């Protein structure tokens, strides 16, 4: 049985510590989520029987998935009367997807001896700030296309650009003969919707969107009429309305908060 106890531990952003001299227990992500954490350090103090032990450290996401694990490393403790400090600097690419609380796990000789919370700071992330929907709505008003990740029947996914008609936060897309091909959209209940900023040429973020097929003729005609002004390089002008109603399908995409 492992006779080792974790007395104290902390994971902290190295750049922030070097700048302020304060080791806050926070990992930092520059830019949008998901994104790589900056270089961080893990300091921990063990107390236990004298001997050599194998240590493994792991970082788990809020859902419990392990997103980083260190290779096994031998550590030597001096005995029960001592508290031994160990330091590790992590430069691996560790992708963080949420500002929710993560967990750092400490394993000695194959047994988890402790868990501590790890907090995430992503000051530049509209996702982390909870304003992704607002930022996406503004960016979509200025753009012409979005990107859809559509699940396929075989379990894979397909990424396609799509022009759209915007109504508030909802988007309407038309697919079919003579228009964009969006395979699998008719069978999907949700898609991943990625929004990019036309002004800064950067991704704003990705969110899940519920899919609804528009079957009401009046709604179809109303949205399609608005689409005459957003569809670039329309070959048949206003005659497209009849073509869309005859040959195409319309879907509403409603982003989730």
N, C-alpha and C positions, 0 to 999 in steps of 0.2 A: 504493500500500500504506500502511495506517495505521501511523504511526510513533509510537505512544503506548503506554506501559507503565503498568499499575496498580502503584503501589509499595506501598500499604497501603489497607485499607478496613475498615469496620465498620458493621453495622446494630444499633441498640440502642433499647430502650424509653425514650421521653422522660420519662415520669412517674417511672420508677425512677431515672433519672439525676438528675432534679431533687431527688428525695428523698434519695439517697445520695451523689451526686457522683461515682459510679462508672459508667462506660459499659460495662457487660457486654454481650457480643455475643448478646443474647437478645431475642426478641420475646415479648411477654406477651399472654395471652388471659384476660380476666376471665370466669368462668362456665364453662359446659360447652362442649366441642368437638362439632361445629365451631362456631366463633364468631369475631367480629372481633378482629383484633390491635389493641392500643392504638396511639396515635400513636407512630411511630418515626422515628428520624433515620438517614440514611445519610451517613457522612463517608468521603471517599475522596481519595487523593492520586495524581495522575498526573504522569508525566514524559514529555516528548516534544518533537518539533520545534515551533518557534514557529508559531502559527496558530490558526485557529478550527475547531472540530470539532463534530459533532453527536453527542450522547450520549443513549442510552436505557438505563434500568435496568429489570430484570425480576426477579420473585421466582417461583421454581419450587417446586412441592410435591415431596415425596419420589418420586412416580411420574413426575416430569418435566413435569407440566402447569404451564403458566404461569398463576399466579393473580393476578398484578398486573404491570402494565407502565406505566412513566412515559411521558408524551408526550415527543417529541424536544425536546432543549434544547441550545442552543449554549454551548460552553465555550471559553475562550481560554487557551492555554498560552503561557508566556513564553519557552520555549526549552529545549534539552537540559540546560542547567546548572541549571535550576530544578525544584523539586518543588511543584506547585500543588495547594492544598487546596480542595475543594468540599464544600458542605454542602447537604443536602436534607431537609426535614421532610415526612413522608408522613402525611396526614390522611385519605386515601381509605379506604373500607371494604375491608379485605383479610381475607377469610375464611380462617381456618386450620382444617384438619380433623384434624391429627395433631401429636403432639409429636416425631415423627421429624424428622431433619435436613432442612432446606430448603436451597435454593441461590439465591444472589443473583448475577445475571449482569450484566456491564458490557459494553455495546456502544458502539463508537466508529465513526462513519461506516458503520454497517451491519455491522460485524464484531465478534464477541465477542472481547474482549481478555482477559477474566479471569472466573473464577467463585470465589466464596467460600462457605463453609458458614454457614448461619444456624440458630440453635438456638431452640427454642420452649419457653416455660414457661407452663403452665396449671395453677396450684396448686389451683384450685377444681374441676377437672374429674375426675370419677370415671373417664371414659374415658382421660384422660391418665395417671391414676394406676394404670391397669390393674385397677381394682376395679369396673368397670361391672357385671359379672355379679353380683357380691355385692350391690351397691347396688340393682340391679334386682330381685333375688330378694326382698330385704327390702321394697321398695316395693310389689311385686306382692302380697305377703301382706296388705298393708293396703288395697289398692285393689280395684276391682271390674271395671274395664275396662282394656284396653291398646289401642294403635292399630297397625293393620297397613297397610303399604304393599304392595299386591299387584300384581305385574306382570300386564299384560293381553295378550291375543293380538296386538293391533295395535301393541304396543311401548310403549304408555302405561302408566301405573300408577294405581291407585285406592286412596285412603286411607279406611279404615273402622274405626270403634270395634268392639271385640269383647269380650264377656264370656268368661270362661275358668275352667277348673279347673286349679289349680296343683299340680304334683307336683315338689317341689324346684325346679330351674331350668326344668323343662319346663312348657309350657302346653298344655292341650287345649281346642280350640274346637269347638263344634257349630254346624252351619249347615244350613238346609233349610226346609221348609214350616213356618210358624208360628214360626220362629226367625230369627236374624240372617242377613242375606244377605251373603255374602263372595265376590263373583264372581271367578273365576279362581283360587281357592285350590286347586281340584282339579288344575289344570294346572301349578301353581308348584312348583319344587323348593326355592326359598328365598323368604322375604319379609323386609321390614324391620320390625322390632318396636320400637315406641317406647313407653317407660315414663315415666309421669308420677307425681310424688309427690302423694298425696292430702293430705298434711299441709301442705306448703309451696306447693301449687298451681304447681309448676314441673316442667319436663321433666328427668328423670334422664339420659336418653340414648337413643340408637337403636343397635340391633345387628342383624346378620343372623341369621335363624333358619331352620334346615332344616325342611322340611315333610314329614310322613309321614301318610298316611291310615291310620286304625285300621280294620283289617278283621277282627280277631279278636273274636268275639261276647262272650267272657268279659271281655276287656279293655274293650270298649265298655260293657258293663253296669256294670263296676266303676267306671269313670270317670264314667259318666252318673249313677250313684247319688250320687257326691260332688257332681255338678253341681246336684242338687236344693237344696243349701244355698248355692250361689253365684249361681244365676240369679235376678235380681230380678224381682218382680211376675209370678211363674209362675202362669198362669191355671188350670192343671189339676192342680196339686199333684203327688202321686206318680204320677198317670196319665201324666205327661210322659215317664216312662221308656219306656213302650210306644210313645208317639208318636215319640220320638227314634229308637228302634230301627227303627221302620217307615218314617219319612219323612225322616230326617236323616243326615248324614254327620259323622264326627268326625275331626279332624286333630290330630296332635301337632306342636308348634312347639318346636324345640330350639335355644336361643340359642347362638351361637358365641362363644368367648372372643376 
